[in-house]
Amino acid sequence: MRRMIYTRSATVEVTQSRAMKIKLTRRYKFPASHRLHAESLSVEQNRATYGKCNNPHGHGHNYAVEVTVSGPVDPVTGMVVNLGVLDPLVKDVVLDRYDHANLNALEEFQHAVPTTEALCRAIYQRLLPKLSGIHLEQVRIEETRKNSFLYAGEGKAVS
């Protein structure tokens, strides 16, 4: 909406735009282990595909997961989301589930190789239906200093 304000000394144009949208990224850490092994591949194919990550005893990572949300800035609080709400939600939905977990033992990986790509998507899908009034932009996971993965969804939660 556009309106003109006239004063004695000047004419000032005031433009009212849509509510400001801001993105917030919050970082969390958790260790977990996994073994990369596809049942549909032979022992040799698994070794060739996954290398040392196919170790029969598994291996672990200190994951860093970044959750990015967006929305309008609340005119009262000045925030896009209250971290006192987001942090406990991520703890409940993500950290309590994956912290010190053997990913291979979790339900979501019973029929899927627990790659970090799959973990990133699983975390996004677990968070999406729990966030109300705020948009989940993406989930990014750092597996190592060299590897990070980002999932921005496909428009809806998958159960």
HELIX and SHEET records of a PDB file:
HELIX    1   1 VAL A   43  TYR A   50  1                                   8    
HELIX    2   2 GLY A   51  ASN A   54  5                                   4    
HELIX    3   3 LEU A   83  VAL A   90  1                                   8    
HELIX    4   4 LYS A   91  LEU A   95  3                                   5    
HELIX    5   5 ASP A   96  TYR A   98  1                                   3    
HELIX    6   6 LEU A  103  ALA A  105  5                                   3    
HELIX    7   7 GLU A  107  PHE A  109  5                                   3    
HELIX    8   8 THR A  116  LEU A  127  1                                  12    
HELIX    9   9 LEU A  128  LYS A  130  5                                   3    
SHEET    1   A 2 ARG A   2  TYR A   6  0                                        
SHEET    2   A 2 THR A  11  THR A  15 -1                                        
SHEET    1   B 5 ALA A 101  ASN A 102  0                                        
SHEET    2   B 5 LYS A  21  HIS A  34  1                                        
SHEET    3   B 5 HIS A  59  PRO A  72 -1                                        
SHEET    4   B 5 HIS A 135  GLU A 142 -1                                        
SHEET    5   B 5 SER A 148  TYR A 151 -1                                        
END                                                                             
